[in-house]
Amino acid sequence: MKSTQTIAALVVAVSAVLSGCASTSSTQPANNGSYSNQVSASAGYGTIESIQVTRSEGQTNGTGAVVGGIVGALVGNQVGSGSGRTAATVAGAVGGAVVGNKVEANRNAGSGQDMYQINVRLENGETRTIVQDSVYDLRVGNRVRLVDGRVYRY
């Protein structure tokens, strides 16, 4: 009975931690409210005003949190007895997941990818900022076409 409660508490704790570790950040910055991934057909052409190189930050995929949560739960389960053991198991799982996620993020910090922030002045006067992984032969002043959130020379 107690092992069932411990396992249930562990599953709930790990699920809560993993859902809290999910990344919702985007590598595409806003440009004073005028940024949009979708460009209408009438606003699909423009001129490149600037290109800036940025580095995306290290990402986590949850592996560190899962491994840390399991190790933390195992260590916490060795402490106390009865309801104290259950509380220690849950606390160990949560703490281990947080530490494991942080360790994974630190390991991936140096592996960020170069991204290019391209500012385009559209024919209708709007400015759009597009972030993409390469610029190929794009240069400042080129006439470009925006398709599905990417910039192409034409």
N, CA, C and O atoms as a DFTB+ gen file, in Angstrom:
616 C
 N C O
     1  1       0.828      -1.199       0.000
     2  2       0.000       0.000       0.000
     3  2       0.866       1.253       0.000
     4  3       0.630       2.178      -0.778
     5  1       1.885       1.281       0.889
     6  2       2.745       2.458       0.976
     7  2       3.584       2.616      -0.285
     8  3       3.834       3.739      -0.723
     9  1       4.017       1.516      -0.868
    10  2       4.814       1.630      -2.093
    11  2       3.957       2.150      -3.241
    12  3       4.474       2.863      -4.101
    13  1       2.685       1.825      -3.288
    14  2       1.784       2.335      -4.317
    15  2       1.608       3.840      -4.166
    16  3       1.616       4.571      -5.156
    17  1       1.449       4.301      -2.934
    18  2       1.327       5.737      -2.691
    19  2       2.625       6.450      -3.051
    20  3       2.597       7.547      -3.609
    21  1       3.741       5.843      -2.740
    22  2       5.034       6.446      -3.053
    23  2       5.210       6.563      -4.556
    24  3       5.637       7.605      -5.054
    25  1       4.889       5.512      -5.275
    26  2       5.022       5.540      -6.731
    27  2       4.067       6.560      -7.330
    28  3       4.444       7.292      -8.245
    29  1       2.845       6.621      -6.835
    30  2       1.876       7.600      -7.343
    31  2       2.361       9.020      -7.079
    32  3       2.264       9.884      -7.951
    33  1       2.882       9.263      -5.882
    34  2       3.399      10.596      -5.559
    35  2       4.592      10.930      -6.446
    36  3       4.739      12.070      -6.888
    37  1       5.432       9.957      -6.705
    38  2       6.593      10.158      -7.567
    39  2       6.170      10.508      -8.991
    40  3       6.732      11.417      -9.602
    41  1       5.188       9.794      -9.514
    42  2       4.705      10.053     -10.869
    43  2       4.105      11.453     -10.967
    44  3       4.361      12.175     -11.930
    45  1       3.314      11.832      -9.978
    46  2       2.713      13.167      -9.979
    47  2       3.795      14.245      -9.911
    48  3       3.726      15.239     -10.634
    49  1       4.780      14.055      -9.056
    50  2       5.846      15.047      -8.905
    51  2       6.670      15.184     -10.180
    52  3       6.954      16.300     -10.616
    53  1       7.048      14.078     -10.769
    54  2       7.846      14.129     -12.001
    55  2       7.040      14.759     -13.128
    56  3       7.587      15.539     -13.908
    57  1       5.755      14.442     -13.233
    58  2       4.905      15.042     -14.261
    59  2       4.801      16.551     -14.072
    60  3       4.870      17.308     -15.040
    61  1       4.637      16.981     -12.840
    62  2       4.534      18.411     -12.562
    63  2       5.832      19.127     -12.905
    64  3       5.812      20.214     -13.482
    65  1       6.943      18.529     -12.556
    66  2       8.234      19.162     -12.845
    67  2       8.481      19.223     -14.341
    68  3       8.920      20.252     -14.854
    69  1       8.205      18.134     -15.050
    70  2       8.444      18.121     -16.489
    71  2       7.547      19.097     -17.225
    72  3       7.984      19.727     -18.188
    73  1       6.311      19.235     -16.796
    74  2       5.446      20.210     -17.459
    75  2       5.904      21.625     -17.161
    76  3       5.706      22.518     -17.986
    77  1       6.506      21.852     -16.011
    78  2       7.050      23.173     -15.683
    79  2       8.340      23.468     -16.405
    80  3       8.704      24.634     -16.556
    81  1       9.048      22.438     -16.860
    82  2      10.320      22.620     -17.565
    83  2      10.141      22.767     -19.064
    84  3      11.114      23.020     -19.775
    85  1       8.926      22.615     -19.561
    86  2       8.707      22.711     -20.999
    87  2       9.032      24.118     -21.458
    88  3       8.626      25.099     -20.834
    89  1       9.758      24.206     -22.542
    90  2      10.173      25.494     -23.073
    91  2       9.111      26.050     -23.997
    92  3       8.650      25.366     -24.910
    93  1       8.723      27.293     -23.757
    94  2       7.778      27.952     -24.635
    95  2       8.421      29.151     -25.316
    96  3       7.750      29.913     -26.012
    97  1       9.724      29.313     -25.111
    98  2      10.377      30.459     -25.703
    99  2      10.585      30.251     -27.185
   100  3      10.678      29.119     -27.660
   101  1      10.658      31.340     -27.905
   102  2      10.871      31.305     -29.333
   103  2      12.141      32.061     -29.645
   104  3      12.506      32.989     -28.924
   105  1      12.815      31.676     -30.706
   106  2      14.024      32.379     -31.100
   107  2      13.702      33.561     -31.991
   108  3      14.616      34.212     -32.497
   109  1      12.429      33.855     -32.195
   110  2      12.050      34.939     -33.066
   111  2      11.584      36.129     -32.228
   112  3      10.519      36.076     -31.612
   113  1      12.384      37.212     -32.204
   114  2      12.021      38.365     -31.391
   115  2      10.930      39.207     -32.042
   116  3      10.751      39.197     -33.259
   117  1      10.218      39.924     -31.207
   118  2       9.202      40.848     -31.713
   119  2       9.869      42.133     -32.167
   120  3      10.948      42.482     -31.687
   121  1       9.237      42.830     -33.081
   122  2       9.767      44.087     -33.583
   123  2       8.709      45.164     -33.405
   124  3       8.012      45.528     -34.352
   125  1       8.595      45.671     -32.177
   126  2       7.634      46.723     -31.846
   127  2       6.212      46.378     -32.277
   128  3       5.479      47.238     -32.765
   129  1       5.833      45.130     -32.098
   130  2       4.481      44.721     -32.406
   131  2       4.207      44.491     -33.871
   132  3       3.081      44.147     -34.230
   133  1       5.219      44.672     -34.756
   134  2       4.957      44.509     -36.176
   135  2       5.452      43.183     -36.709
   136  3       5.403      42.955     -37.918
   137  1       5.926      42.303     -35.846
   138  2       6.444      41.012     -36.285
   139  2       5.304      40.042     -36.533
   140  3       4.341      39.993     -35.768
   141  1       5.416      39.279     -37.592
   142  2       4.436      38.251     -37.880
   143  2       5.093      37.150     -38.681
   144  3       5.857      37.430     -39.605
   145  1       4.813      35.906     -38.346
   146  2       5.328      34.788     -39.124
   147  2       4.593      34.661     -40.445
   148  3       5.135      34.123     -41.410
   149  1       3.363      35.151     -40.496
   150  2       2.577      35.006     -41.698
   151  2       2.507      36.347     -42.409
   152  3       2.161      37.373     -41.824
   153  1       2.847      36.303     -43.685
   154  2       2.862      37.523     -44.476
   155  2       1.780      37.397     -45.533
   156  3       1.708      36.390     -46.236
   157  1       0.936      38.422     -45.648
   158  2      -0.110      38.374     -46.655
   159  2       0.508      38.504     -48.040
   160  3       1.642      38.963     -48.179
   161  1      -0.232      38.104     -49.056
   162  2       0.287      38.117     -50.424
   163  2       0.686      39.525     -50.851
   164  3       1.657      39.684     -51.590
   165  1      -0.035      40.548     -50.406
   166  2       0.282      41.916     -50.820
   167  2       1.497      42.469     -50.090
   168  3       2.078      43.459     -50.534
   169  1       1.892      41.855     -48.983
   170  2       3.019      42.357     -48.212
   171  2       4.205      41.402     -48.262
   172  3       5.023      41.409     -47.341
   173  1       4.329      40.581     -49.300
   174  2       5.342      39.551     -49.366
   175  2       6.669      39.977     -49.950
   176  3       7.595      39.167     -49.987
   177  1       6.811      41.230     -50.415
   178  2       8.042      41.677     -51.058
   179  2       8.599      42.898     -50.355
   180  3       7.847      43.743     -49.871
   181  1       9.917      42.989     -50.298
   182  2      10.543      44.130     -49.651
   183  2      12.039      44.181     -49.897
   184  3      12.565      43.523     -50.795
   185  1      12.716      44.982     -49.072
   186  2      14.156      45.193     -49.186
   187  2      14.798      44.961     -47.825
   188  3      14.271      45.399     -46.803
   189  1      15.937      44.273     -47.812
   190  2      16.637      44.003     -46.560
   191  2      17.277      45.295     -46.057
   192  3      18.041      45.938     -46.776
   193  1      16.960      45.671     -44.816
   194  2      17.554      46.850     -44.185
   195  2      18.780      46.503     -43.356
   196  3      19.747      47.265     -43.323
   197  1      18.746      45.344     -42.679
   198  2      19.904      44.939     -41.873
   199  2      19.876      43.440     -41.637
   200  3      18.824      42.801     -41.680
   201  1      21.075      42.890     -41.385
   202  2      21.221      41.477     -41.029
   203  2      22.144      41.433     -39.828
   204  3      23.249      41.973     -39.868
   205  1      21.696      40.792     -38.760
   206  2      22.499      40.677     -37.547
   207  2      22.620      39.222     -37.155
   208  3      21.652      38.465     -37.230
   209  1      23.826      38.828     -36.732
   210  2      24.060      37.460     -36.288
   211  2      23.759      37.382     -34.798
   212  3      24.232      38.210     -34.020
   213  1      22.977      36.391     -34.405
   214  2      22.680      36.146     -33.001
   215  2      22.987      34.686     -32.714
   216  3      23.137      33.886     -33.637
   217  1      23.078      34.345     -31.465
   218  2      23.325      32.947     -31.090
   219  2      22.142      32.474     -30.276
   220  3      21.753      33.100     -29.291
   221  1      21.573      31.350     -30.709
   222  2      20.461      30.778     -29.943
   223  2      21.025      30.121     -28.698
   224  3      22.132      29.584     -28.715
   225  1      20.257      30.166     -27.617
   226  2      20.721      29.606     -26.353
   227  2      20.570      28.091     -26.346
   228  3      19.784      27.527     -27.106
   229  1      21.343      27.438     -25.466
   230  2      21.278      25.987     -25.343
   231  2      19.884      25.536     -24.949
   232  3      19.270      26.122     -24.058
   233  1      19.391      24.525     -25.589
   234  2      18.048      24.015     -25.338
   235  2      18.122      22.751     -24.490
   236  3      19.146      22.068     -24.465
   237  1      17.049      22.452     -23.808
   238  2      16.950      21.194     -23.069
   239  2      15.801      20.398     -23.659
   240  3      14.811      20.957     -24.129
   241  1      15.952      19.075     -23.626
   242  2      14.889      18.233     -24.151
   243  2      14.190      17.441     -23.055
   244  3      13.328      16.615     -23.356
   245  1      14.535      17.670     -21.799
   246  2      13.871      17.018     -20.683
   247  2      14.585      15.788     -20.150
   248  3      14.220      15.264     -19.098
   249  1      15.601      15.323     -20.869
   250  2      16.322      14.131     -20.417
   251  2      16.974      14.363     -19.067
   252  3      16.909      13.503     -18.189
   253  1      17.602      15.519     -18.894
   254  2      18.253      15.838     -17.615
   255  2      17.255      15.873     -16.477
   256  3      17.552      15.411     -15.375
   257  1      16.071      16.419     -16.732
   258  2      15.042      16.494     -15.687
   259  2      14.542      15.107     -15.308
   260  3      14.339      14.821     -14.128
   261  1      14.344      14.250     -16.290
   262  2      13.851      12.903     -16.007
   263  2      14.886      12.115     -15.203
   264  3      14.564      11.522     -14.174
   265  1      16.140      12.117     -15.685
   266  2      17.195      11.375     -14.987
   267  2      17.403      11.943     -13.585
   268  3      17.523      11.191     -12.619
   269  1      17.445      13.281     -13.475
   270  2      17.604      13.905     -12.164
   271  2      16.459      13.581     -11.226
   272  3      16.672      13.359     -10.034
   273  1      15.226      13.551     -11.765
   274  2      14.061      13.219     -10.945
   275  2      14.101      11.794     -10.433
   276  3      13.751      11.531      -9.283
   277  1      14.526      10.878     -11.280
   278  2      14.619       9.474     -10.862
   279  2      15.691       9.295      -9.794
   280  3      15.467       8.639      -8.776
   281  1      16.861       9.888     -10.039
   282  2      17.950       9.775      -9.053
   283  2      17.542      10.432      -7.738
   284  3      17.780       9.874      -6.667
   285  1      16.930      11.613      -7.811
   286  2      16.477      12.308      -6.606
   287  2      15.445      11.514      -5.837
   288  3      15.467      11.486      -4.606
   289  1      14.531      10.860      -6.563
   290  2      13.505      10.047      -5.902
   291  2      14.135       8.833      -5.214
   292  3      13.746       8.468      -4.105
   293  1      15.096       8.223      -5.872
   294  2      15.770       7.074      -5.262
   295  2      16.529       7.471      -4.003
   296  3      16.490       6.761      -2.999
   297  1      17.214       8.595      -4.059
   298  2      17.946       9.073      -2.877
   299  2      16.964       9.469      -1.782
   300  3      17.173       9.125      -0.619
   301  1      15.897      10.183      -2.131
   302  2      14.906      10.605      -1.145
   303  2      14.188       9.440      -0.495
   304  3      13.777       9.525       0.662
   305  1      14.037       8.353      -1.233
   306  2      13.350       7.179      -0.704
   307  2      14.175       6.478       0.383
   308  3      13.636       5.671       1.140
   309  1      15.445       6.773       0.464
   310  2      16.307       6.150       1.471
   311  2      16.227       6.866       2.821
   312  3      16.794       6.404       3.812
   313  1      15.521       7.992       2.850
   314  2      15.458       8.821       4.052
   315  2      14.138       8.586       4.782
   316  3      13.088       8.492       4.146
   317  1      14.181       8.493       6.082
   318  2      12.977       8.434       6.917
   319  2      12.189       7.157       6.771
   320  3      12.656       6.169       6.204
   321  1      10.957       7.204       7.309
   322  2      10.053       6.063       7.217
   323  2       8.622       6.575       7.215
   324  3       8.358       7.681       7.687
   325  1       7.705       5.789       6.693
   326  2       6.289       6.166       6.667
   327  2       6.028       7.348       5.761
   328  3       6.544       7.419       4.646
   329  1       5.211       8.289       6.254
   330  2       4.872       9.454       5.436
   331  2       6.074      10.378       5.242
   332  3       6.132      11.129       4.268
   333  1       7.027      10.323       6.163
   334  2       8.262      11.105       5.996
   335  2       9.066      10.614       4.811
   336  3       9.686      11.407       4.103
   337  1       9.059       9.307       4.591
   338  2       9.765       8.730       3.443
   339  2       9.087       9.166       2.141
   340  3       9.757       9.486       1.159
   341  1       7.763       9.174       2.145
   342  2       7.030       9.608       0.952
   343  2       7.338      11.062       0.632
   344  3       7.576      11.415      -0.523
   345  1       7.333      11.897       1.652
   346  2       7.642      13.312       1.444
   347  2       9.076      13.490       0.958
   348  3       9.336      14.321       0.087
   349  1       9.997      12.727       1.507
   350  2      11.396      12.812       1.080
   351  2      11.562      12.330      -0.356
   352  3      12.370      12.876      -1.107
   353  1      10.805      11.316      -0.737
   354  2      10.867      10.810      -2.113
   355  2      10.369      11.869      -3.096
   356  3      10.998      12.112      -4.126
   357  1       9.251      12.490      -2.778
   358  2       8.695      13.531      -3.645
   359  2       9.647      14.723      -3.718
   360  3       9.920      15.234      -4.805
   361  1      10.152      15.164      -2.572
   362  2      11.083      16.295      -2.556
   363  2      12.349      15.959      -3.342
   364  3      12.873      16.800      -4.073
   365  1      12.836      14.732      -3.191
   366  2      14.019      14.310      -3.946
   367  2      13.769      14.297      -5.435
   368  3      14.637      14.687      -6.216
   369  1      12.581      13.849      -5.841
   370  2      12.232      13.817      -7.266
   371  2      12.166      15.229      -7.847
   372  3      12.701      15.493      -8.924
   373  1      11.516      16.116      -7.135
   374  2      11.389      17.500      -7.608
   375  2      12.757      18.175      -7.654
   376  3      13.128      18.776      -8.661
   377  1      13.495      18.071      -6.564
   378  2      14.823      18.694      -6.521
   379  2      15.759      18.105      -7.558
   380  3      16.502      18.838      -8.212
   381  1      15.732      16.789      -7.716
   382  2      16.581      16.146      -8.715
   383  2      16.230      16.555     -10.126
   384  3      17.120      16.736     -10.957
   385  1      14.932      16.705     -10.417
   386  2      14.512      17.129     -11.748
   387  2      14.969      18.541     -12.055
   388  3      15.417      18.826     -13.166
   389  1      14.858      19.426     -11.078
   390  2      15.304      20.812     -11.277
   391  2      16.812      20.861     -11.520
   392  3      17.278      21.525     -12.446
   393  1      17.559      20.160     -10.693
   394  2      19.019      20.145     -10.839
   395  2      19.416      19.480     -12.156
   396  3      20.299      19.976     -12.857
   397  1      18.774      18.364     -12.499
   398  2      19.088      17.672     -13.750
   399  2      18.822      18.528     -14.969
   400  3      19.608      18.516     -15.916
   401  1      17.726      19.272     -14.964
   402  2      17.414      20.167     -16.078
   403  2      18.452      21.279     -16.197
   404  3      18.865      21.632     -17.301
   405  1      18.869      21.825     -15.067
   406  2      19.870      22.888     -15.070
   407  2      21.219      22.368     -15.576
   408  3      21.904      23.051     -16.338
   409  1      21.596      21.163     -15.153
   410  2      22.849      20.564     -15.618
   411  2      22.806      20.367     -17.135
   412  3      23.782      20.658     -17.827
   413  1      21.691      19.881     -17.646
   414  2      21.560      19.690     -19.088
   415  2      21.648      21.017     -19.830
   416  3      22.298      21.096     -20.873
   417  1      21.008      22.060     -19.312
   418  2      21.069      23.377     -19.948
   419  2      22.493      23.909     -19.956
   420  3      22.930      24.494     -20.947
   421  1      23.224      23.713     -18.862
   422  2      24.609      24.172     -18.802
   423  2      25.490      23.418     -19.788
   424  3      26.382      24.005     -20.400
   425  1      25.248      22.133     -19.942
   426  2      26.033      21.341     -20.897
   427  2      25.772      21.789     -22.323
   428  3      26.680      21.758     -23.153
   429  1      24.553      22.205     -22.623
   430  2      24.188      22.609     -23.980
   431  2      24.424      24.091     -24.245
   432  3      24.212      24.557     -25.364
   433  1      24.858      24.839     -23.233
   434  2      24.995      26.298     -23.382
   435  2      25.987      26.660     -24.474
   436  3      25.759      27.625     -25.204
   437  1      27.061      25.932     -24.608
   438  2      28.071      26.250     -25.621
   439  2      27.707      25.757     -27.002
   440  3      28.406      26.068     -27.966
   441  1      26.642      25.004     -27.123
   442  2      26.296      24.417     -28.415
   443  2      25.202      25.203     -29.134
   444  3      24.529      24.669     -30.016
   445  1      25.025      26.466     -28.760
   446  2      24.018      27.286     -29.426
   447  2      24.350      27.456     -30.895
   448  3      25.510      27.346     -31.294
   449  1      23.350      27.720     -31.685
   450  2      23.512      27.819     -33.124
   451  2      23.470      29.280     -33.549
   452  3      22.708      30.067     -32.988
   453  1      24.292      29.653     -34.549
   454  2      24.221      30.995     -35.095
   455  2      22.906      31.154     -35.848
   456  3      22.544      30.318     -36.676
   457  1      22.202      32.234     -35.549
   458  2      20.955      32.555     -36.227
   459  2      21.108      33.956     -36.813
   460  3      21.935      34.741     -36.350
   461  1      20.317      34.260     -37.819
   462  2      20.402      35.551     -38.491
   463  2      19.081      36.284     -38.356
   464  3      18.028      35.784     -38.750
   465  1      19.159      37.484     -37.790
   466  2      17.986      38.338     -37.621
   467  2      17.973      39.296     -38.803
   468  3      18.847      40.155     -38.922
   469  1      16.988      39.152     -39.671
   470  2      16.924      39.926     -40.911
   471  2      15.764      40.908     -40.803
   472  3      14.615      40.506     -40.622
   473  1      16.074      42.204     -40.916
   474  2      15.042      43.249     -40.889
   475  2      14.714      43.614     -42.327
   476  3      15.595      43.994     -43.098
   477  1      13.439      43.497     -42.681
   478  2      12.993      43.735     -44.050
   479  2      11.967      44.853     -44.048
   480  3      11.005      44.816     -43.280
   481  1      12.166      45.850     -44.906
   482  2      11.178      46.920     -45.118
   483  2      10.298      46.482     -46.273
   484  3      10.764      46.377     -47.408
   485  1       9.016      46.223     -45.988
   486  2       8.092      45.746     -47.005
   487  2       7.636      46.880     -47.904
   488  3       7.778      48.054     -47.561
   489  1       7.089      46.522     -49.055
   490  2       6.624      47.527     -50.020
   491  2       5.520      48.414     -49.459
   492  3       5.354      49.553     -49.896
   493  1       4.765      47.895     -48.493
   494  2       3.681      48.691     -47.909
   495  2       4.181      49.558     -46.754
   496  3       3.373      50.215     -46.097
   497  1       5.494      49.578     -46.487
   498  2       6.076      50.427     -45.455
   499  2       6.320      49.749     -44.120
   500  3       7.038      50.293     -43.282
   501  1       5.745      48.579     -43.898
   502  2       5.951      47.862     -42.638
   503  2       7.370      47.316     -42.568
   504  3       8.018      47.084     -43.589
   505  1       7.839      47.117     -41.335
   506  2       9.127      46.465     -41.119
   507  2       8.870      45.129     -40.455
   508  3       8.131      45.047     -39.474
   509  1       9.477      44.090     -40.985
   510  2       9.358      42.750     -40.418
   511  2      10.745      42.268     -40.012
   512  3      11.738      42.541     -40.685
   513  1      10.789      41.549     -38.902
   514  2      12.023      40.925     -38.450
   515  2      11.841      39.423     -38.536
   516  3      10.943      38.850     -37.920
   517  1      12.704      38.804     -39.307
   518  2      12.652      37.355     -39.506
   519  2      13.953      36.773     -38.967
   520  3      15.030      37.309     -39.230
   521  1      13.860      35.680     -38.213
   522  2      15.051      34.997     -37.709
   523  2      15.119      33.647     -38.403
   524  3      14.174      32.861     -38.341
   525  1      16.241      33.381     -39.065
   526  2      16.419      32.102     -39.734
   527  2      17.847      31.620     -39.572
   528  3      18.728      32.379     -39.169
   529  1      18.072      30.354     -39.889
   530  2      19.351      29.718     -39.606
   531  2      20.447      30.019     -40.615
   532  3      21.611      29.731     -40.336
   533  1      20.134      30.578     -41.764
   534  2      21.163      30.914     -42.750
   535  2      20.694      32.088     -43.594
   536  3      19.500      32.376     -43.678
   537  1      21.659      32.762     -44.218
   538  2      21.322      33.879     -45.088
   539  2      21.694      33.601     -46.542
   540  3      21.358      34.390     -47.425
   541  1      22.384      32.492     -46.801
   542  2      22.804      32.123     -48.145
   543  2      23.469      33.310     -48.820
   544  3      24.532      33.747     -48.380
   545  1      22.870      33.840     -49.875
   546  2      23.464      34.967     -50.604
   547  2      22.746      36.284     -50.326
   548  3      22.832      37.211     -51.132
   549  1      22.050      36.383     -49.218
   550  2      21.315      37.607     -48.888
   551  2      22.271      38.689     -48.397
   552  3      23.190      38.409     -47.626
   553  1      22.054      39.913     -48.841
   554  2      22.854      41.060     -48.428
   555  2      21.926      42.245     -48.168
   556  3      20.800      42.279     -48.665
   557  1      22.401      43.213     -47.393
   558  2      21.641      44.434     -47.145
   559  2      21.396      45.123     -48.481
   560  3      22.309      45.265     -49.295
   561  1      20.160      45.546     -48.700
   562  2      19.778      46.214     -49.942
   563  2      19.145      45.290     -50.971
   564  3      18.560      45.771     -51.941
   565  1      19.247      43.965     -50.785
   566  2      18.635      43.020     -51.720
   567  2      17.127      43.114     -51.695
   568  3      16.527      43.317     -50.640
   569  1      16.507      42.966     -52.869
   570  2      15.054      42.814     -52.955
   571  2      14.768      41.371     -52.587
   572  3      15.426      40.456     -53.083
   573  1      13.781      41.164     -51.710
   574  2      13.495      39.823     -51.219
   575  2      12.002      39.550     -51.214
   576  3      11.174      40.451     -51.346
   577  1      11.692      38.279     -51.057
   578  2      10.319      37.812     -50.947
   579  2      10.212      37.048     -49.637
   580  3      11.091      36.249     -49.315
   581  1       9.150      37.280     -48.880
   582  2       8.911      36.555     -47.632
   583  2       7.883      35.463     -47.892
   584  3       6.781      35.729     -48.371
   585  1       8.264      34.228     -47.568
   586  2       7.380      33.085     -47.749
   587  2       7.477      32.221     -46.505
   588  3       8.564      31.767     -46.150
   589  1       6.361      31.989     -45.843
   590  2       6.291      31.118     -44.669
   591  2       7.335      31.485     -43.605
   592  3       7.971      30.601     -43.031
   593  1       7.508      32.769     -43.345
   594  2       8.409      33.210     -42.294
   595  2       9.870      33.129     -42.655
   596  3      10.713      33.225     -41.763
   597  1      10.220      32.956     -43.930
   598  2      11.610      32.923     -44.368
   599  2      11.803      33.967     -45.457
   600  3      10.859      34.346     -46.149
   601  1      13.046      34.426     -45.598
   602  2      13.389      35.449     -46.571
   603  2      14.125      34.795     -47.730
   604  3      15.071      34.035     -47.522
   605  1      13.690      35.091     -48.959
   606  2      14.335      34.557     -50.158
   607  2      14.638      35.706     -51.121
   608  3      13.832      36.624     -51.272
   609  1      15.785      35.652     -51.762
   610  2      16.147      36.641     -52.772
   611  2      15.384      36.330     -54.060
   612  3      15.159      35.166     -54.394
   613  1      14.991      37.377     -54.774
   614  2      14.320      37.128     -56.069
   615  2      14.833      38.090     -57.102
   616  3      14.399      38.049     -58.253
